[in-house]
């Protein structure tokens, strides 16, 4: 009998559907000549391959954290625990369970603040229960132990890179025109960092601990799923409306254009933060008044998370719609569109075959740029208390918690730095990848 019960949250389902849509879209794009050539140009770019590798690494972490389950209660063959965990939780069991009393600095062996001890020493820094516990009383070996473990981790990272290189060798031989060297270099850097951190994390808190003693590295990795989903699911919600209304407004004109312009102008006139805050608070009231809808705390937090995605999607489609409208106003007057009209081609077919392909570069760049903006928006909204549920770990909640830590003396800086570093790498990779995609998919850019 299985000792776990798989749990499928709505956000997990939408994330899996989105991944499946990307796979299907990739297969379809491989059969369309101009799309295949555009993606080939992306693959030939060193920046494109490097940033795509980084984004894939983030997506894999998010995917691992989207496989949820509940464990069977000990001695009970029918009931399961209320706590919902993920495959990432199982992988990071050591980080999740090795909690300390309170703050500790990265790679430290003692707590960050002095406490009164039951000895003649008075006030001093107590030893951590887990961080550096294997050293015992031999604290003089602390630095050499960290160096030895780091070297071991770098060796494992190098071995992992060699294995990846051997496994991907057939693919590299099948497509030698792609920038595989950039990808291998990126994989090497990621593997070296992951190897060193993994070995050190076995005995130390690599990024320290927070106020309640939780490992900051664990919290940071758990925040990746929230950032990825807030960008992808929100884009999935707003993209159809933005593309459809933008194309319709620009091509049809007349009263249809006026109605759509009035719609997004009115929506833009409302302060975004106030609209999001009001919507989130109303949704929270609905959740609080219907507790019977949710069997676990995770389902309750997931409902608020999806509500936030929907609200952000409703308020963020107007920018792309305006851009597409302006571009379509120009495209509909070009000779090939006029010729198609003169030959009696239907408007729907003109939009699908002639107009949409020529605005796809705008859609592509907007998707990735909006992804970056939405990741930052979640951090800001959670910082002011109207973002994700407090039980949901995210970069925003980490930054919100670190706000008070910065006022301490000495300052607790590692939670803020960890959240900022991971979020910066994610947003930077997305922006650079968007720039490469714009050059590849813009039909007005000369392809060499």
C-alpha positions as CSV (number, residue, x, y, z in Angstrom):
1,X,0.0,0.0,0.0
2,X,1.3,3.4,-0.9
3,X,2.6,5.5,2.0
4,X,1.8,8.7,0.2
5,X,-1.2,10.3,-1.4
6,X,-0.6,12.4,-4.5
7,X,-2.2,15.9,-4.4
8,X,-2.9,17.9,-7.5
9,X,-3.3,21.6,-6.8
10,X,-5.0,23.8,-9.5
11,X,-1.7,25.7,-9.9
12,X,0.1,22.4,-10.5
13,X,-2.4,21.3,-13.1
14,X,-2.2,24.6,-15.0
15,X,1.6,24.5,-14.8
16,X,1.7,21.0,-16.3
17,X,-0.8,22.0,-19.0
18,X,1.5,25.0,-19.8
19,X,4.6,22.8,-20.1
20,X,2.7,20.4,-22.3
21,X,1.5,23.3,-24.5
22,X,5.2,24.5,-24.8
23,X,6.3,21.0,-25.9
24,X,3.5,20.7,-28.4
25,X,4.2,24.2,-29.7
26,X,7.9,23.3,-30.0
27,X,7.0,20.3,-32.1
28,X,4.7,22.3,-34.3
29,X,7.2,25.1,-34.7
30,X,9.7,22.6,-35.9
31,X,7.4,21.8,-38.9
32,X,6.9,25.5,-39.9
33,X,9.8,26.8,-41.9
34,X,10.0,30.4,-40.7
35,X,9.5,29.4,-37.1
36,X,12.2,26.8,-37.3
37,X,14.6,29.3,-38.8
38,X,13.8,31.8,-36.0
39,X,14.4,29.2,-33.3
40,X,17.5,28.1,-35.0
41,X,18.8,31.7,-34.8
42,X,18.0,31.7,-31.1
43,X,20.0,28.5,-30.7
44,X,23.0,29.9,-32.6
45,X,23.2,32.8,-30.1
46,X,25.6,32.2,-27.2
47,X,23.5,34.5,-25.0
48,X,20.3,32.7,-26.1
49,X,21.7,29.2,-25.3
50,X,23.2,30.4,-22.0
51,X,20.1,32.1,-20.7
52,X,17.8,29.3,-21.9
53,X,19.9,26.9,-19.8
54,X,19.5,29.1,-16.7
55,X,15.8,29.4,-17.3
56,X,15.4,25.6,-17.7
57,X,17.2,25.1,-14.4
58,X,14.7,27.4,-12.7
59,X,11.8,25.6,-14.4
60,X,13.1,22.2,-13.3
61,X,13.2,23.4,-9.7
62,X,9.7,24.7,-10.0
63,X,8.5,21.5,-11.6
64,X,10.0,19.4,-8.8
65,X,8.2,21.7,-6.3
66,X,4.9,21.1,-8.1
67,X,4.8,17.4,-7.5
68,X,2.8,17.4,-4.2
69,X,1.8,14.6,-1.9
70,X,0.6,13.8,1.6
71,X,2.2,11.2,3.8
72,X,0.3,8.5,5.6
73,X,0.0,9.0,9.3
74,X,2.1,6.6,11.4
75,X,0.1,3.5,12.5
76,X,-2.9,4.6,10.4
77,X,-3.8,2.8,7.2
78,X,-6.6,5.2,6.1
79,X,-5.7,8.7,7.0
80,X,-3.0,11.0,5.7
81,X,-1.2,14.0,7.2
82,X,-2.8,17.4,6.6
83,X,0.6,18.9,5.6
84,X,1.2,18.9,1.9
85,X,4.8,18.4,0.8
86,X,6.5,18.3,-2.6
87,X,9.2,16.3,-4.3
88,X,11.5,19.3,-3.7
89,X,10.7,19.0,0.1
90,X,11.7,15.4,0.0
91,X,14.9,16.2,-1.9
92,X,15.8,18.9,0.6
93,X,14.7,17.0,3.7
94,X,18.0,17.8,5.5
95,X,17.6,21.6,4.9
96,X,13.9,21.5,5.9
97,X,14.3,19.6,9.1
98,X,17.6,20.9,10.4
99,X,16.1,24.1,12.0
100,X,18.0,26.2,14.5
101,X,16.7,28.4,17.3
102,X,17.0,31.7,15.4
103,X,19.4,33.7,13.2
104,X,22.7,32.3,12.2
105,X,25.1,33.7,9.5
106,X,26.1,31.8,6.4
107,X,28.4,28.9,7.1
108,X,28.4,29.8,10.8
109,X,28.8,27.4,13.8
110,X,27.1,29.7,16.4
111,X,24.0,31.8,16.6
112,X,24.1,35.4,15.4
113,X,23.0,37.0,18.7
114,X,24.4,36.6,22.2
115,X,22.3,34.8,24.8
116,X,22.6,34.2,28.5
117,X,24.2,30.8,29.1
118,X,23.8,28.5,32.1
119,X,27.6,28.6,32.6
120,X,30.2,30.9,34.0
121,X,30.6,32.5,30.6
122,X,27.7,34.9,31.0
123,X,26.4,36.1,27.7
124,X,27.9,34.4,24.6
125,X,27.1,33.0,21.2
126,X,25.5,29.6,21.6
127,X,26.5,26.7,19.3
128,X,24.1,25.7,16.6
129,X,22.4,22.3,16.8
130,X,23.2,21.4,13.2
131,X,25.5,24.0,11.6
132,X,29.0,22.6,12.0
133,X,28.0,20.1,14.6
134,X,30.2,17.5,13.1
135,X,33.3,19.5,14.1
136,X,32.6,19.1,17.8
137,X,34.9,21.2,19.9
138,X,37.5,21.4,17.1
139,X,36.4,24.9,15.8
140,X,39.9,25.6,14.6
141,X,39.2,23.2,11.7
142,X,36.2,25.3,10.6
143,X,37.8,27.1,7.7
144,X,39.8,24.1,6.4
145,X,36.7,22.0,6.6
146,X,34.7,24.5,4.5
147,X,37.5,24.6,2.0
148,X,37.8,20.8,1.7
149,X,34.0,20.4,1.3
150,X,33.9,23.2,-1.3
151,X,36.7,21.5,-3.3
152,X,34.8,18.2,-3.1
153,X,31.7,19.8,-4.3
154,X,33.5,21.5,-7.2
155,X,34.8,18.0,-8.2
156,X,31.3,16.6,-8.1
157,X,30.1,19.5,-10.2
158,X,32.9,18.9,-12.7
159,X,31.9,15.2,-12.9
160,X,28.3,16.2,-13.4
161,X,29.3,18.4,-16.3
162,X,31.2,15.6,-17.9
163,X,28.2,13.3,-17.6
164,X,26.0,15.9,-19.1
165,X,28.4,16.4,-22.0
166,X,28.5,12.7,-22.7
167,X,24.7,12.4,-22.6
168,X,24.1,15.4,-24.8
169,X,26.9,14.4,-27.3
170,X,24.4,12.8,-29.8
171,X,22.3,15.9,-29.8
172,X,25.3,18.2,-30.3
173,X,26.4,16.1,-33.2
174,X,22.9,16.2,-34.8
175,X,22.8,20.0,-34.6
176,X,26.4,21.3,-34.7
177,X,25.3,24.7,-35.8
178,X,23.9,25.6,-32.3
179,X,26.0,27.4,-29.7
180,X,26.6,24.3,-27.6
181,X,29.8,25.7,-26.1
182,X,27.9,28.5,-24.4
183,X,25.5,25.9,-23.0
184,X,28.2,23.6,-21.7
185,X,30.0,26.6,-20.1
186,X,26.7,27.6,-18.4
187,X,26.1,24.0,-17.3
188,X,29.6,23.9,-15.9
189,X,29.1,27.0,-13.8
190,X,25.7,25.8,-12.5
191,X,27.1,22.3,-11.7
192,X,30.1,23.8,-9.9
193,X,27.9,26.0,-7.8
194,X,25.3,23.3,-7.1
195,X,28.0,20.8,-6.2
196,X,29.8,23.0,-3.8
197,X,26.5,24.2,-2.2
198,X,25.1,20.6,-2.0
199,X,28.2,19.3,-0.2
200,X,28.4,22.3,2.2
201,X,24.7,22.1,2.9
202,X,25.1,18.6,4.4
203,X,26.8,20.1,7.5
204,X,26.3,23.9,7.3
205,X,23.6,26.4,6.6
206,X,25.1,27.8,3.4
207,X,23.0,30.9,3.3
208,X,22.3,31.1,7.1
209,X,19.0,30.9,8.9
210,X,16.1,33.3,9.4
211,X,14.4,34.5,12.6
212,X,12.7,31.2,13.4
213,X,15.8,29.1,12.4
214,X,14.7,28.0,8.9
215,X,17.4,27.4,6.4
216,X,17.5,30.4,4.0
217,X,18.7,28.2,1.1
218,X,15.6,26.0,1.5
219,X,13.3,29.1,1.5
220,X,15.0,30.5,-1.5
221,X,14.7,27.4,-3.6
222,X,11.0,27.1,-2.5
223,X,10.5,30.6,-3.7
224,X,11.4,29.7,-7.3
225,X,8.1,27.9,-8.0
226,X,6.1,30.9,-6.9
227,X,8.2,33.2,-9.1
228,X,7.9,30.9,-12.1
229,X,4.2,30.3,-11.7
230,X,3.3,34.0,-11.1
231,X,5.0,34.8,-14.4
232,X,3.8,32.0,-16.6
233,X,0.2,31.5,-15.3
234,X,-0.5,35.2,-15.3
235,X,0.8,35.4,-18.9
236,X,-1.4,32.5,-19.8
237,X,-4.4,34.3,-18.5
238,X,-3.8,37.7,-20.1
239,X,-2.3,36.6,-23.5
240,X,-5.4,35.4,-25.3
241,X,-7.4,38.6,-24.4
242,X,-4.5,40.9,-25.3
243,X,-3.8,39.3,-28.7
244,X,-7.4,38.9,-29.7
245,X,-8.5,42.4,-28.7
246,X,-5.3,44.0,-30.1
247,X,-5.7,42.4,-33.5
248,X,-9.4,43.1,-33.6
249,X,-9.1,46.8,-32.6
250,X,-6.3,47.5,-35.1
251,X,-7.8,45.6,-38.1
252,X,-11.5,46.3,-37.7
253,X,-11.3,49.9,-36.6
254,X,-14.5,51.9,-36.3
255,X,-16.8,51.5,-33.3
256,X,-15.1,48.2,-32.4
257,X,-11.8,50.0,-32.0
258,X,-13.5,52.7,-29.9
259,X,-15.0,50.1,-27.5
260,X,-11.7,48.3,-27.0
261,X,-9.8,51.5,-26.5
262,X,-12.4,52.7,-24.0
263,X,-12.1,49.4,-22.2
264,X,-8.3,49.4,-21.7
265,X,-8.2,53.1,-21.1
266,X,-10.7,52.9,-18.3
267,X,-8.8,49.9,-16.8
268,X,-5.5,51.8,-17.0
269,X,-7.1,54.9,-15.3
270,X,-7.6,52.9,-12.1
271,X,-4.4,52.8,-10.0
272,X,-3.1,49.2,-10.4
273,X,-2.0,48.7,-6.8
274,X,-5.4,49.8,-5.4
275,X,-7.3,47.6,-7.9
276,X,-5.1,44.6,-7.1
277,X,-5.4,45.2,-3.3
278,X,-9.2,45.5,-3.4
279,X,-9.5,42.4,-5.5
280,X,-7.1,40.3,-3.3
281,X,-8.9,41.4,-0.2
282,X,-12.3,40.5,-1.6
283,X,-11.0,37.1,-2.6
284,X,-9.6,36.7,0.8
285,X,-13.0,37.4,2.3
286,X,-14.5,34.7,0.1
287,X,-11.8,32.2,1.1
288,X,-12.3,33.0,4.8
289,X,-16.1,32.6,4.7
290,X,-15.9,29.2,2.9
291,X,-13.3,27.1,4.8
292,X,-15.2,24.0,3.8
293,X,-13.9,24.4,0.2
294,X,-10.4,23.6,1.2
295,X,-9.2,20.3,2.8
296,X,-5.7,21.5,3.5
297,X,-3.9,24.8,4.2
298,X,-2.0,24.3,0.9
299,X,-5.3,24.3,-1.1
300,X,-6.3,27.5,0.7
301,X,-3.0,29.2,-0.1
302,X,-3.2,27.9,-3.7
303,X,-6.7,29.5,-4.2
304,X,-5.3,32.9,-3.1
305,X,-2.3,32.4,-5.4
306,X,-4.5,31.6,-8.4
307,X,-6.7,34.6,-7.6
308,X,-3.6,36.8,-7.5
309,X,-2.6,35.4,-10.9
310,X,-6.0,36.1,-12.4
311,X,-6.0,39.7,-11.0
312,X,-2.6,40.4,-12.3
313,X,-3.6,39.0,-15.7
314,X,-6.7,41.1,-15.8
315,X,-4.7,44.3,-15.1
316,X,-1.7,43.6,-17.3
317,X,-3.1,42.8,-20.7
318,X,-3.7,46.4,-21.7
319,X,-0.1,47.2,-22.6
320,X,0.3,44.4,-25.1
321,X,-3.1,45.1,-26.5
322,X,-2.2,48.7,-27.2
323,X,1.1,47.7,-28.8
324,X,-0.6,45.2,-31.1
325,X,-3.3,47.6,-32.0
326,X,-0.8,50.2,-33.1
327,X,1.2,47.7,-35.2
328,X,-1.9,46.2,-36.8
329,X,-3.1,49.7,-37.8
330,X,0.1,50.0,-39.9
331,X,0.1,46.4,-41.2
332,X,-3.5,46.6,-42.5
333,X,-2.5,49.3,-45.0
334,X,0.4,47.4,-46.5
335,X,0.3,46.0,-50.1
336,X,0.1,42.3,-49.3
337,X,-2.9,42.8,-46.9
338,X,-4.7,45.0,-49.5
339,X,-4.0,42.4,-52.2
340,X,-5.5,39.7,-50.0
341,X,-8.6,41.8,-49.4
342,X,-9.0,42.5,-53.1
343,X,-8.8,38.7,-53.8
344,X,-11.7,38.1,-51.4
345,X,-9.7,36.5,-48.6
346,X,-11.7,36.6,-45.3
347,X,-10.7,38.9,-42.5
348,X,-10.1,35.9,-40.2
349,X,-7.7,34.3,-42.6
350,X,-5.9,37.6,-43.3
351,X,-5.4,38.0,-39.5
352,X,-4.2,34.5,-39.1
353,X,-1.9,34.1,-42.1
354,X,-0.6,37.7,-42.7
355,X,-1.1,39.9,-39.7
356,X,-0.4,37.6,-36.7
357,X,3.0,36.2,-38.0
358,X,4.2,39.8,-38.4
359,X,3.3,40.8,-34.8
360,X,4.6,37.6,-33.2
361,X,7.9,39.3,-32.4
362,X,6.0,41.8,-30.3
363,X,4.0,39.0,-28.6
364,X,7.2,37.0,-27.8
365,X,9.1,40.0,-26.4
366,X,6.0,41.0,-24.4
367,X,5.6,37.6,-22.9
368,X,9.1,37.4,-21.5
369,X,9.3,41.0,-20.5
370,X,5.9,40.7,-18.7
371,X,7.3,37.6,-17.0
372,X,10.1,39.6,-15.5
373,X,7.7,42.4,-14.5
374,X,5.3,40.0,-12.9
375,X,8.1,38.3,-10.9
376,X,9.0,41.8,-9.5
377,X,5.3,42.7,-9.1
378,X,4.8,39.7,-6.8
379,X,7.8,40.7,-4.7
380,X,6.4,44.2,-4.3
381,X,2.8,43.1,-3.6
382,X,4.0,40.5,-1.0
383,X,6.2,43.2,0.5
384,X,3.2,45.4,1.2
385,X,1.1,42.5,2.4
386,X,-1.4,42.1,-0.6
387,X,0.5,39.3,-2.5
388,X,0.5,35.6,-2.0
389,X,-0.7,33.9,1.2
390,X,1.6,34.2,4.1
391,X,2.0,30.4,4.1
392,X,3.3,30.5,0.5
393,X,7.1,31.0,0.4
394,X,8.1,33.6,-2.2
395,X,10.8,36.1,-2.8
396,X,8.3,38.8,-1.8
397,X,7.6,37.3,1.6
398,X,11.3,36.8,2.2
399,X,12.0,40.4,1.4
400,X,9.1,41.5,3.6
401,X,10.5,39.4,6.5
402,X,14.0,40.8,5.9
403,X,12.6,44.4,6.1
404,X,12.8,44.4,9.9
405,X,16.0,42.4,10.0
406,X,17.8,45.3,8.3
407,X,17.2,47.5,11.4
408,X,19.0,45.1,13.7
409,X,22.5,45.9,14.9
410,X,24.5,44.1,13.6
411,X,22.4,43.8,10.5
412,X,20.9,40.5,9.3
413,X,21.6,40.8,5.6
414,X,21.7,37.2,4.2
415,X,17.9,36.7,3.7
416,X,17.6,39.8,1.6
417,X,20.7,39.1,-0.4
418,X,19.7,35.5,-1.1
419,X,16.2,36.5,-2.3
420,X,17.6,39.4,-4.4
421,X,20.4,37.3,-6.0
422,X,18.1,34.5,-7.1
423,X,15.4,36.9,-8.3
424,X,18.1,39.0,-10.1
425,X,19.5,36.0,-12.0
426,X,16.0,34.9,-13.0
427,X,14.9,38.3,-14.3
428,X,18.2,39.0,-16.0
429,X,18.1,35.6,-17.8
430,X,14.5,36.3,-18.9
431,X,15.3,39.8,-20.2
432,X,18.4,38.7,-22.1
433,X,16.5,35.7,-23.6
434,X,13.7,38.1,-24.6
435,X,16.2,40.3,-26.4
436,X,17.6,37.3,-28.4
437,X,14.0,36.3,-29.3
438,X,13.1,39.7,-30.5
439,X,16.1,39.7,-32.9
440,X,15.1,36.2,-34.1
441,X,11.4,36.7,-34.6
442,X,11.2,40.3,-35.8
443,X,10.7,40.0,-39.6
444,X,12.1,43.4,-40.1
445,X,15.6,42.4,-38.8
446,X,17.9,41.1,-41.5
447,X,18.9,37.5,-40.9
448,X,22.5,36.9,-41.7
